[in-house]
């Protein structure tokens, strides 16, 4: 007898042998026990999960003379013929190659004739979604009211392409992806019967590679047995089916976490030497970070379809990561996988993306950013130029640059808590510092009416120093980029100075770490855009800081 591959040798011959589809098999067994057999069934689900196998079992349960409660004997001539695919009363039709209306018309003619040596004439149409619309229409009437001796079993991997008129005339059964645990247990049983040993890690790797398909898992096992013989180890599995050891994925994520470029280069070298398609590597990394995300959730490690050692490892490693960073990494890797299929030099792109991940900063929320916590989180990367008030006052007038809208460098001045600012003598003949200070509240109210984004910032400020035509103001309780917003609108503010004070003044803003007692309770009219934020403090803050508005 010629060699028979594992997927055929160990094909289920009864409902109880079908793994991972208890909701289907139990329903069918009860239907046979109660003699509630439908005229048509439609089986849908991913590849390799048992749809065609279940269709054959239904055929045997219907035609076997020794069937008891839906369990065929698998020993009579009819059962053997159906198993071998040579029974004349059970016709298996490939919907992809017999998809035209002529083939369906021929089927309709055949079903009129009584079966030759079995109770029922059964038509199994595989990949039924490949039929044309005309063929589906020709099948409708016969499918709804077939002869008493006729049964239809339709199978498809794409139920959405099957017309609803066809689905409504059949009992629908949705097959699920088989879990890695179920596949591993089935493989272990088969190898035990075949007198072949395999470690748990090897079975787990094959199950994971099969992606929910029992048929794919058995095909991969055939390859591994041919390579490794009767003793299967993870090294042999990795060589045959092209797997990257899980340690490589952990080293990849660890190098990002530790900002270790040397370790990352070693990981990239290992990936390069494997010769695997980079799309597969990217998918493995995506799965790796997905496992870290799941492992970071309380009790999430138990949900991973991995062995106990790997579950524990993912749960412990996930504690080292911030959840927001894991989500960012997943997004980057998904974009990488998409681009690898379309880029000219995928290897270079893959490596550059890895090095870019090394430079990834820690994530912060918008709430932290707006509350000023960003200075604690990104201070090292975005350190502005700082001057004390004393240093600023010590500069000659010629070096006290007046900021303009075109200046890209934003300079902020840090005022120490223990230093009491001292107002300098008036150096403008047309207006005094006291006059500016006296009219400042009305000036802010005026500008807030016309330009709320500017007025909101100025409401948190006080005049600090007048030096010629340069007015220095202190800003309290606002992020650093508020200064940048004022600088971008410098010319607008100068015009308001001229309209309100009657003099031409330049503006320089400096950041203070002090709490402004005068402005702490100051309330100005809320900008219109902020009112539209429906009371959301974060949204309101964003609108104020970034000079935005809500669009409907």
Protein Blocks (a to p, Z undefined) as FASTA:
>chain_A
ZZddfklmmgcfbfklpghilmmmmmmmmmmmnopacfbdcdeddehiopmmmmmmmmmm
mmmmkbgghiafklamklmmmmnopafklccddfklmmbfklmmmmmmmmmpccfkbcbd
cdddehkllpcfklmmmmmmmmmmgcfkbccddddfblklpcfklmmmpccdddddddfk
lmmmmmmmmmmmnopacdfklmmmmmmmnnopaklmmmmmmmmmmmnomadcfklmmmmn
opacfklmmmmmmmmmnopaklmmmmmmmmmmnopafklmmmmmmmmmmmmmmmmpghkl
mmpccdfklmmmmmmmmmmpcfklmmmmmmmmmmmmmmmmmpfblmlmmmmmmmmmmmpc
cdddfklmmnopmmmmmmmmmccddddfklmmmpcfklmccddfklmbdcdddddfklcc
dddddfbfkbcfklmmmmmmmmmmmmmmmmmmlmmmmmmgccfbdghjaccdddehiafk
lmmmmmmmmmmmmmmmmmmnopacdddddddfbdcfklmmgccdddfklmmnnopaklmm
mmmmnopaddZZ
